[in-house]
């Protein structure tokens, strides 16, 4: 049995519990999946300053982790290169995992984002990954993470997903926040397209890394 450590790099226990609920499909897969949050982090990762703030916290947590694979569960993949260089364990970022899943399911993907600043970060990261040509739209919920976890936003997300499909031409929709996974099945049924939750995508990839005993880049 492998130990998969899923790190929510904000301090919201509500987001962590939401992540745990969306990982229900992995129950009984033979691995122990443990979700934790960072108590000293902001309640949401919504700005570049927040991203910079949590990287040292993530490095500390990963440095002392007892696990076979690690998932960084924020759609900004904060500090992913630095974290991979700092540990011998395989480290998965949920954004990169979601993009990889989308590439296997369609030609053009769209993203449902938390806020406008997230859209800028997503574009920057996609350009770094050389994947920006597969993005056809990135539309914002215009919410904070605190507002998100306190609301039922399935209709709002479905409306944005329909716009990504009908106006932007997306044939895959990515939920661009770790707190949206509990809506995935209902949204997929509503849209008639593959809908990717990045936390599920990240954990699926991490399970594969653990099963195949891949090693990380760091020491």
KAFENGI-V901608 format. One record per backbone hydrogen bond with DSSP energy under -0.5 kcal/mol. CO is the residue of the C=O (numbers start at 1). NH is the residue of the N-H. E is the energy in kcal/mol with one decimal. If there is no record, write none. Layout:
BEGIN
co;nh;e
CO;NH;E
CO;NH;E
END
This chain:
BEGIN
co;nh;e
2;4;-0.6
2;32;-2.9
3;5;-0.6
3;68;-3.0
3;69;-1.4
4;6;-0.6
4;34;-2.8
5;7;-0.6
5;71;-2.9
6;8;-0.7
6;36;-2.5
7;9;-0.8
7;73;-2.9
8;38;-1.0
10;38;-2.0
11;13;-0.7
12;16;-1.6
13;17;-2.6
14;18;-2.1
15;19;-2.5
16;20;-2.3
17;21;-2.1
18;22;-2.1
19;23;-1.0
21;24;-1.5
22;25;-0.5
23;26;-1.9
24;27;-2.2
26;29;-1.9
31;33;-0.7
32;4;-3.1
32;34;-0.6
34;6;-3.3
36;8;-3.7
37;39;-0.7
38;41;-1.7
42;11;-2.0
44;46;-1.0
47;51;-2.0
48;52;-2.4
49;53;-2.2
50;54;-1.8
51;55;-1.0
52;56;-0.6
53;57;-0.5
54;58;-2.6
55;59;-2.5
56;60;-2.1
57;61;-2.2
58;62;-3.0
59;63;-2.1
60;64;-1.0
61;64;-0.6
62;65;-1.2
65;67;-0.7
68;90;-0.6
69;5;-2.5
70;92;-2.8
71;7;-3.1
71;73;-0.8
72;74;-1.3
72;94;-1.9
74;77;-2.4
74;95;-0.6
77;80;-1.6
79;83;-2.7
80;84;-2.4
81;85;-1.8
82;86;-0.7
83;86;-0.9
84;87;-0.7
84;218;-1.1
85;219;-0.7
87;218;-1.8
88;216;-3.6
90;70;-2.4
92;72;-3.0
93;97;-2.3
94;98;-2.1
95;99;-2.5
96;100;-2.3
97;101;-2.2
98;102;-2.4
99;103;-2.1
100;104;-1.0
101;104;-0.6
102;105;-1.4
102;106;-1.5
108;171;-3.0
108;172;-1.1
109;136;-2.4
109;137;-0.8
110;174;-3.0
111;113;-0.7
111;139;-2.4
112;176;-2.4
113;141;-2.5
114;142;-0.5
114;143;-2.5
115;118;-0.8
115;119;-1.1
116;120;-1.3
117;121;-1.7
118;122;-2.7
119;123;-2.2
120;124;-2.1
121;125;-2.4
122;126;-2.9
123;127;-2.2
124;128;-1.7
125;129;-2.0
126;131;-2.9
126;132;-0.7
127;130;-0.8
131;134;-2.0
132;135;-1.1
134;109;-2.6
137;111;-2.1
139;113;-3.2
144;148;-2.3
145;149;-2.3
146;150;-0.9
148;151;-1.4
151;153;-0.7
153;157;-2.9
154;158;-2.4
155;159;-2.1
156;160;-1.9
157;161;-2.9
158;162;-2.3
159;163;-1.7
160;164;-2.3
161;165;-2.0
162;166;-3.4
163;167;-2.3
163;168;-1.5
164;170;-2.7
171;194;-0.7
172;110;-2.3
173;196;-2.8
174;112;-2.6
174;176;-0.8
175;177;-1.1
175;198;-0.8
176;114;-0.5
177;180;-1.2
180;183;-1.9
181;184;-1.6
183;187;-2.5
184;188;-2.7
185;189;-2.1
186;190;-2.0
187;191;-2.8
188;192;-2.3
188;193;-0.5
194;173;-2.5
195;197;-0.5
196;175;-2.7
196;198;-0.6
197;201;-2.3
198;202;-2.8
199;203;-2.5
200;204;-2.5
201;205;-2.0
202;206;-2.4
203;207;-2.6
204;208;-1.6
205;209;-2.4
206;210;-2.5
207;211;-2.8
208;212;-2.3
209;214;-2.4
210;213;-0.9
END
